Amino acid sequence: MVAKLPKVPVVVVGMGWAGGIVSAELTKAGISVVGLERGKDRTTADYTMGHDELRYQHRQELMQDLSKETVTYRNTVSGKALPMRHYGTFIVGDGVGGAGSHWNGQTYRFLPYDFEIRSKTIERYGIEKIPAWMEGLNDWGITYDEMEPYYDTFEKMAGISGETVELWGKRTNPYPTPPLVKTPLMKEFEKAATSFGYKPFVIPAANLSEAYTNPDGISRGACQYCAYCENFGCEYGAKGDPAVTVIPVAKQTGKLDLRTHSNVLELTKSGGKVNGVIYVDMLTGEKFEQPADVVVVASYVFNNSRLLLNSGIGTPYDPNTGKGTIGKNYCYQVTSGSSQLFFEDREFNLYGGAGALGMEIAEYMGDNFDHTDLDFIHGAGIRSTQYGDRPIAVNRVPAGTPTWGAEFKEKSIKYANSNFPVKTQGASLPHKENYLDLDPEFKDEFGYPLLRMTYEYTDNDRAMGKYMSAITRKFAEEIGADIIDTNEEQGPFNVNKDSNTHNTGGVIMGTDPEKSALNTYLQMWEAENVFVLGSSAFPHNSSFNPTGTLGALSYRAAEGIQKYLKEGGLLVKA
Amino acid sequence: MSEQEKKNSVLDKLSSRRTFIKNSGLTVGGVVLGGALGSLLIKDEKSTTTTTETQKHATTPAANPNVALMFFTPNQYQVTQAAVERIFPEDANGPGAKELNAAVYIDHQLAGPWGSNVKDYRLGAFYKAEENQGPQIKILRKDLFLAGLDSLDKYSNKQFEVNFKELEAAQQDEVLLAFSEGKVELYGKVSSAQFFSLLRTLTIEGVYADPMYGGNNEMVGWSMRKYPGSRMQYVTEIQDEKFIELEPQSLNSHMGH
């Protein structure tokens, strides 16, 4: 029994950054929005007991309940995918704020090179630089200069703290707040970087460096460096989070009808248009049909692809033919090549930190260095961060130390405050056989197929990781640690061990409906009243955390949706 | 070290902790609006420093009501105590997992929803997995743990003709090593390495989780590694070239905010 509700102008699926931004922008413009969120509502009061490492990080308090839905994983197209039965690698946010509540707050713009990656790579190195398996590598259909105002809007809304970086795209305005403080370990990195002639910078952060009032009139206090960002919500509201920024703004208009515990099962369609969504109340099991003029799909990367595939909207990607688009260009993040430093007689105040606290260099990002004689394209940020080392999660010991027993205890305590890494964060480029589709066997609790991920690191990733490991090693030696462990090889992807939630792609943007699912307003080529928001729209992942670009694209989509409500039709001609 | 000396060393540690001068130093860089702590901070508009008294001072330690069993039998509890002590043994740094009440923590965890895997995906068939696909075993954590404890005794009896908890430390290490390498028959097709991994994870959690969960007795797990627990801010410390050791605070200190 499905209760049919009266039609509304816009229904938004998922109330994280993407859904929150669109809801705020549309409701401010006087448009009524129904916001459907499968989890609960949240405010800073929910985080009063937030410094609980066990509950939030190891029992995944803010994450989706996997007993209801997960993803299945295999590393090759011929393998059998099996469900991720408990959290190991990705953590998938749940509730108002979504991943924007539990993120670390590292907020970057992608490079001008990223948006025109195919053209610029061919221009400098020739077409042969792009291997056949990377044929899905494409320009995004929009340039950095066109993206710049949207980045600017997102950064002002969230109050990003940072300093201008010369090797990145031009900014029209400085960051709205100054960079975070430099800690002794960051100064070690800075000194080494400067000695090599690099220009180190403090990582741009959504952890506010000072009290800030944004253009919507939202005031937030400064970061206290309490070290509980990743996996945690910020009890101060100092971390940019939809639940303390765009959602309250949308609520204040009186135009947002926020329905929590509302899990969208499918989109309904007739002809080339979508009529609305069917959702279930997760507390009572009641089902509803919500018709709407525009459906905004703004859930997490995985569920964006899954909802479209389960609803028969768009053409599924086929890795054998390369045809179809939904599920295409799934990318991740390459973080191999790090060096771990251990000190015998230095202690750092590692119990303190912030999710985006760190220093980095841009010299090995994108095409900032010559790839003529290299067997990879794109690059990585080289960085040292100080998130705050929590004692259950972080027990770094020199290589060869046992994982338990007397020696483990002795070393893990000895080095608890006497270590830090020089790490890499590298780009992940599309491989023809890295993609998302529906699992043929495993289902969610309502009987809908789970999303199946087929993914393995590529030759590009392995070559890049090896190259970057020499640079992190050079840093470590210059800093002068007593023990240095460098990870030179990128091993196979492990769904239970790799720890990164920077998943991208599956519903990508572009200029050609044969090669992309969306135009640059994130409007679906095959269903003009559906907009699909999130890092699912990225044709590849750069060497950065995805949120800044996700936020900028959400502002652009909000503009497109308003235009579509007035004029209808495809906003960009194919 | 005799039992009595051990106790004294821990009591010394605890007593020095109690006399530590408390200064929670809630220095706030900017005016915090709308945060969960707003009510606390806004009370004191001009000043930027607030001092809170958070610990109760007792001259003699009261019995800890957390030390009681909701899952294990007394024997299972004792085997667990013996096993966790080998994962994280007493040494010059301070007490081991046994004295830190990691076995109490484990008992409480296995009794609760996590012990019954309520937030894990448990639908569909359980196939043999590739190493990089994560564990695909149907047995619940609580049952895996009990099967592991049984097996520890069976294997110890087979090798040394006594129960696990009666073995010498070096023999216990030998037994645990065999478990960690998946060499011991556990239950059906479940590997002993799965049990070992659970035991290792739970021990580390029991040593370092907030004391409200039953382990990390008197926060000594934290103080051994100079971890200050869940203090509200480190604005000054984080910029200091010198290491600053702070008295640990538990979540209990956040009550009343």
Interface residues (C-beta under 8 A of the other chain):
Chain A: T43 T44 A45 D46 Y47 T48 M49 G50 H51 D52 E53 L54 H58 R59 Q60 D65 L66 S67 E69 T70 Y73 R74 N75 G79 K80 L82 P83 M84 R85 H86 G88 V181 K182 T183 P184 L208 E210 A211 S219 R220 G221 A222 C223 Q224 Y225 C226 A227 Y228 C234 E235 Y236 G237 A238 V244 E347 F348 N349 Y351 G352 G353 Q386 P391 I392 N395 T403 W404 G405 A406 F408 K409 E410 S412 I413 A416 N417 E441 F442 K443 D444 E445 P492 F493 N494 V495 N496 K497
Chain B: V28 G29 G30 V31 V32 L33 G34 G35 A36 L37 R86 I87 F88 P89 D91 N93 G96 W114 N117 V118 K119 D120 Y121 R122 L123 G124 A125 Y127 A129 E130 E131 N132 Q133 G134 P135 Q136 D173 L176 S180 R200 T203 I204 E205 V207 Y208 A209 D210 Y213 G221 W222 M224 R225 K226 Y227 P228 G229 S230 R231 M232 Q233 Y234 V235 E237 I238 Q239 D240 E241 F243 I244 L246 L251 H254 H257
